[in-house]
């Protein structure tokens, strides 16, 4: 609610005027995709709950990456727009085929990482405790988990759809900046104006759901409970929210240079998966597993790194 408008205020003079003069249809679609993306985020937790962290995350993030990368390109095949890459252009060109190859390699890396996670969960469930000594609890429900994970993966891709829907706002911000900074290239922060509308859509979903849970659990009083460390709770929540937003802030900067095509989204999702797996290794989440399981997760990480290099090379050919 606070950080996206603040970021836009600090980087885009008159951002509120851009939003105010944008058509209702653009604002509506951008906001709607934000709402759907918020639902995808909520159902992510359920997918992980019913399938386990590794399998659930692999399915959700894999679908999010594939749908987020390809659906806009397919859409532009039927609704051509200047400066937008279509799926036909991708499959008919060397650079596009290279990016699609990188996408397939990344999907393979996700599958291998998911397999490693399933191996780990099986081994830990046999021992009865996780690497930190806590008891392992399982609510494994394959059918329900698969359904929820598919819904989450598809809806999570709506973030990229929202960026596409709101590109006219980013283009206006870019035009204003280029007019006053001739010869300095494209505007690095142009997507920040889109985030205001898009992330408020996500905020709406999460706010409504939190209020429902507060009412159901009769927990409204927790926000002012003096027996709780309120200052620390609010401080760390604010820090977490700000840090979380920064992923989009920097993604917007990178996208302004790469272009909001499949390569930007693939690289973004690949690094999320890659860094999550690396943190798992550093935090010793894989401690105590067999050498076969350790080798499998390392192989998954290497494959994802390879996919990043292939996509980057393909984008360089464009």
C-alpha positions as CSV (number, residue, x, y, z in Angstrom):
1,X,0.0,0.0,0.0
2,X,2.8,2.4,1.0
3,X,6.0,1.4,-0.7
4,X,4.9,1.1,-4.4
5,X,3.4,4.7,-4.5
6,X,6.5,5.9,-2.6
7,X,8.8,4.3,-5.1
8,X,6.8,5.8,-7.9
9,X,6.8,9.2,-6.3
10,X,10.6,9.2,-5.9
11,X,11.3,8.0,-9.4
12,X,8.5,9.3,-11.7
13,X,7.5,12.9,-11.5
14,X,3.7,13.2,-11.8
15,X,3.0,9.5,-11.6
16,X,-0.4,10.1,-10.1
17,X,-1.3,12.2,-13.2
18,X,-0.3,9.4,-15.5
19,X,-2.6,7.0,-13.6
20,X,-5.5,9.6,-13.5
21,X,-5.4,10.1,-17.2
22,X,-5.1,6.4,-18.1
23,X,-8.2,4.7,-19.6
24,X,-10.5,2.8,-17.2
25,X,-10.0,-0.4,-19.2
26,X,-6.2,-0.3,-18.7
27,X,-6.6,0.4,-15.0
28,X,-9.3,-2.2,-14.6
29,X,-7.3,-5.0,-16.4
30,X,-4.1,-4.2,-14.5
31,X,-5.9,-4.1,-11.2
32,X,-7.8,-7.3,-12.0
33,X,-4.6,-9.2,-12.9
34,X,-3.2,-8.0,-9.6
35,X,-6.2,-9.5,-7.8
36,X,-5.8,-12.8,-9.6
37,X,-2.1,-12.8,-8.8
38,X,-2.9,-12.2,-5.2
39,X,-5.1,-15.3,-5.3
40,X,-2.2,-17.2,-6.8
41,X,-0.1,-16.2,-3.9
42,X,-2.7,-17.3,-1.3
43,X,-3.1,-20.7,-2.9
44,X,0.7,-21.2,-3.1
45,X,0.6,-22.0,0.6
46,X,-2.1,-24.6,0.2
47,X,-0.2,-26.2,-2.7
48,X,2.9,-26.5,-0.5
49,X,0.8,-27.7,2.4
50,X,-0.8,-30.6,0.5
51,X,2.1,-31.6,-1.8
52,X,5.1,-30.7,0.3
53,X,7.5,-27.8,-0.2
54,X,9.6,-29.3,-3.0
55,X,6.9,-30.8,-5.3
56,X,4.4,-28.0,-4.6
57,X,6.9,-25.2,-5.3
58,X,8.2,-27.0,-8.4
59,X,4.7,-27.3,-10.0
60,X,3.6,-23.8,-9.0
61,X,6.8,-22.0,-10.0
62,X,7.2,-24.0,-13.2
63,X,3.7,-23.2,-14.4
64,X,4.1,-19.6,-13.4
65,X,7.2,-19.3,-15.5
66,X,5.8,-21.1,-18.5
67,X,2.5,-19.3,-18.6
68,X,3.9,-15.9,-17.7
69,X,6.5,-16.2,-20.5
70,X,4.4,-17.7,-23.3
71,X,0.8,-16.5,-22.9
72,X,1.6,-12.8,-23.6
73,X,3.6,-13.8,-26.7
74,X,0.7,-16.0,-27.9
75,X,-1.8,-13.1,-27.2
76,X,0.3,-10.8,-29.4
77,X,0.0,-13.3,-32.3
78,X,-3.7,-12.5,-32.3
79,X,-3.5,-8.9,-31.2
80,X,-0.4,-7.4,-32.8
81,X,1.2,-4.5,-31.0
82,X,4.3,-2.5,-32.1
83,X,7.4,-3.5,-30.3
84,X,6.0,-6.8,-28.8
85,X,7.4,-10.2,-29.6
86,X,4.9,-12.8,-30.8
87,X,5.1,-16.6,-30.3
88,X,5.4,-17.0,-34.1
89,X,8.4,-14.6,-34.2
90,X,10.0,-16.7,-31.5
91,X,9.6,-20.1,-33.1
92,X,10.6,-18.7,-36.5
93,X,13.9,-17.0,-35.4
94,X,17.2,-18.2,-33.9
95,X,17.0,-15.9,-30.9
96,X,13.5,-17.0,-30.1
97,X,14.3,-20.7,-30.4
98,X,17.3,-20.2,-28.1
99,X,15.1,-18.6,-25.5
100,X,12.5,-21.4,-25.8
101,X,15.3,-23.9,-25.4
102,X,16.4,-22.1,-22.3
103,X,12.8,-22.3,-21.0
104,X,12.7,-26.0,-21.6
105,X,16.1,-26.5,-19.8
106,X,14.8,-24.5,-16.8
107,X,11.7,-26.6,-16.7
108,X,13.9,-29.7,-16.7
109,X,15.9,-28.1,-13.8
110,X,12.7,-27.5,-11.9
111,X,11.7,-31.1,-12.4
112,X,15.1,-32.4,-11.2
113,X,14.9,-30.1,-8.2
114,X,11.4,-31.2,-7.4
115,X,12.5,-34.8,-7.6
116,X,15.3,-34.1,-5.2
117,X,12.9,-32.5,-2.8
118,X,10.6,-35.5,-2.9
119,X,13.6,-37.7,-2.2
120,X,14.5,-35.5,0.7
121,X,11.0,-35.4,2.2
122,X,10.7,-39.2,1.9
123,X,14.0,-39.7,3.7
124,X,13.2,-37.2,6.4
125,X,9.7,-38.6,6.9
126,X,11.4,-42.0,7.5
127,X,13.6,-40.5,10.2
128,X,10.7,-38.6,11.8
129,X,12.5,-35.2,12.1
130,X,13.8,-32.5,9.9
131,X,17.5,-31.3,9.8
132,X,16.8,-29.0,12.7
133,X,15.4,-31.7,14.9
134,X,11.7,-30.7,14.6
135,X,9.1,-33.4,14.1
136,X,7.9,-33.8,10.5
137,X,4.2,-33.4,10.0
138,X,2.4,-34.3,6.8
139,X,-0.9,-33.3,5.3
140,X,-0.2,-34.9,1.9
141,X,-3.3,-34.9,-0.4
142,X,-2.1,-35.5,-3.9
143,X,-5.4,-34.8,-5.8
144,X,-6.3,-31.6,-3.9
145,X,-2.7,-30.5,-3.9
146,X,-2.3,-30.9,-7.6
147,X,-5.5,-28.9,-8.3
148,X,-4.5,-26.1,-5.9
149,X,-0.9,-26.0,-7.3
150,X,-2.1,-25.7,-10.9
151,X,-4.5,-22.9,-10.0
152,X,-1.7,-21.1,-8.0
153,X,0.8,-21.5,-10.8
154,X,-1.5,-20.2,-13.5
155,X,-2.8,-17.3,-11.4
156,X,0.7,-16.3,-10.2
157,X,1.6,-15.7,-13.8
158,X,-1.0,-12.9,-13.8
159,X,1.6,-10.6,-12.4
160,X,3.3,-10.6,-15.8
161,X,-0.1,-10.2,-17.5
162,X,-0.7,-7.2,-15.4
163,X,2.6,-5.6,-16.4
164,X,1.6,-6.1,-20.0
165,X,-1.9,-4.7,-19.4
166,X,-0.4,-1.6,-17.8
167,X,2.4,-1.0,-20.3
168,X,0.7,2.1,-21.7
169,X,1.3,3.8,-18.3
170,X,4.9,2.8,-18.4
171,X,5.2,4.1,-22.0
172,X,3.9,7.5,-21.0
173,X,6.4,7.7,-18.2
174,X,9.1,6.6,-20.6
175,X,8.1,9.3,-23.2
176,X,8.2,12.1,-20.6
177,X,11.7,11.0,-19.4
178,X,13.1,10.5,-22.9
179,X,11.8,14.0,-23.9
180,X,13.8,15.6,-21.2
181,X,16.8,13.3,-21.3
182,X,17.6,13.0,-25.0
183,X,20.2,10.5,-26.0
184,X,20.2,8.7,-22.6
185,X,18.2,5.6,-23.6
186,X,15.1,4.2,-22.1
187,X,13.7,5.2,-18.7
188,X,15.0,2.7,-16.1
189,X,12.1,3.2,-13.6
190,X,9.1,3.4,-15.9
191,X,7.4,0.2,-14.6
192,X,7.0,1.8,-11.1
193,X,3.8,3.5,-12.1
194,X,2.3,0.2,-13.2
195,X,3.2,-1.4,-9.9
196,X,1.0,1.1,-8.0
197,X,-2.1,-0.3,-9.7
198,X,-1.0,-3.9,-10.0
199,X,0.2,-4.3,-6.4
200,X,-2.9,-2.6,-5.0
201,X,-4.8,-5.4,-6.8
202,X,-2.8,-7.9,-4.9
203,X,-3.2,-5.9,-1.7
204,X,-7.0,-6.1,-2.1
205,X,-7.0,-9.9,-2.3
206,X,-4.8,-10.3,0.8
207,X,-6.6,-7.6,2.8
208,X,-10.0,-9.2,2.2
209,X,-8.7,-12.7,3.1
210,X,-7.0,-11.4,6.2
211,X,-10.1,-9.7,7.4
212,X,-12.1,-12.9,6.8
213,X,-9.6,-14.8,8.9
214,X,-9.6,-12.2,11.6
215,X,-13.4,-12.4,11.8
216,X,-13.4,-16.2,11.7
217,X,-10.7,-16.5,14.4
218,X,-11.8,-13.4,16.4
219,X,-8.3,-12.1,16.2
220,X,-8.8,-8.4,15.5
221,X,-7.5,-7.6,19.0
222,X,-4.0,-9.0,18.1
223,X,-3.2,-5.8,16.3
224,X,-3.2,-3.9,19.5
225,X,-2.4,-6.6,22.0
226,X,0.0,-4.9,24.5
227,X,1.3,-8.3,25.7
228,X,2.8,-8.9,22.2
229,X,6.0,-7.2,21.0
230,X,4.0,-4.9,18.7
231,X,6.8,-2.6,17.7
232,X,9.0,-5.5,16.6
233,X,6.1,-7.2,14.9
234,X,5.2,-4.1,12.9
235,X,8.9,-3.2,12.2
236,X,9.9,-6.6,10.8
237,X,6.6,-6.9,8.9
238,X,7.4,-3.5,7.3
239,X,10.9,-4.6,6.5
240,X,9.7,-7.9,5.0
241,X,7.2,-6.1,2.8
242,X,9.7,-3.5,1.6
243,X,12.3,-6.2,0.9
244,X,9.7,-8.2,-0.9
245,X,8.7,-5.2,-3.1
246,X,12.3,-4.7,-4.1
247,X,12.3,-7.8,-6.2
248,X,9.7,-6.1,-8.4
249,X,11.6,-2.8,-8.3
250,X,14.7,-4.4,-9.6
251,X,12.8,-6.6,-12.0
252,X,11.3,-3.5,-13.5
253,X,14.7,-2.0,-14.0
254,X,16.0,-5.1,-15.7
255,X,12.8,-5.4,-17.9
256,X,13.3,-1.8,-19.1
257,X,16.6,-2.9,-20.6
258,X,15.7,-6.4,-21.8
259,X,12.1,-5.6,-22.8
260,X,9.0,-7.2,-21.3
261,X,9.3,-10.3,-23.4
262,X,9.6,-14.0,-22.4
263,X,13.3,-13.7,-21.5
264,X,12.7,-11.2,-18.7
265,X,10.1,-13.3,-17.0
266,X,12.1,-16.6,-17.5
267,X,15.2,-15.1,-15.9
268,X,13.2,-13.6,-13.0
269,X,11.6,-16.9,-12.2
270,X,14.7,-19.0,-12.8
271,X,16.7,-16.9,-10.2
272,X,13.9,-17.2,-7.7
273,X,14.1,-20.9,-7.9
274,X,17.9,-20.9,-8.0
275,X,18.4,-18.7,-5.0
276,X,15.7,-20.6,-3.0
277,X,17.6,-23.8,-3.6
278,X,20.9,-22.3,-2.8
279,X,19.6,-20.9,0.5
280,X,18.3,-24.3,1.3
281,X,21.8,-25.7,1.0
282,X,23.4,-22.9,3.0
283,X,20.8,-23.2,5.8
284,X,21.6,-27.0,5.9
285,X,18.0,-28.0,5.0
286,X,19.6,-30.9,3.1
287,X,21.7,-32.0,6.0
288,X,21.4,-35.8,6.7
289,X,20.1,-36.8,3.3
290,X,21.8,-39.4,1.1
291,X,24.6,-38.5,-1.3
292,X,22.2,-39.5,-4.2
293,X,19.7,-36.9,-3.0
294,X,22.4,-34.2,-2.5
295,X,23.7,-34.9,-6.0
296,X,20.2,-34.6,-7.4
297,X,19.6,-31.1,-6.0
298,X,23.0,-30.0,-7.1
299,X,22.3,-31.3,-10.6
300,X,19.0,-29.3,-10.6
301,X,20.8,-26.1,-9.6
302,X,23.4,-26.6,-12.3
303,X,20.7,-27.2,-15.0
304,X,18.9,-24.0,-13.9
305,X,22.1,-22.0,-14.1
306,X,22.6,-23.4,-17.6
307,X,19.1,-22.3,-18.5
308,X,19.9,-18.8,-17.4
309,X,23.0,-18.7,-19.6
310,X,21.0,-20.0,-22.6
311,X,18.2,-17.5,-22.2
312,X,20.7,-14.7,-21.7
313,X,22.5,-15.7,-24.9
314,X,19.2,-15.9,-26.8
315,X,18.2,-12.4,-25.6
316,X,21.6,-11.2,-26.8
317,X,20.9,-12.5,-30.3
318,X,17.6,-10.6,-30.4
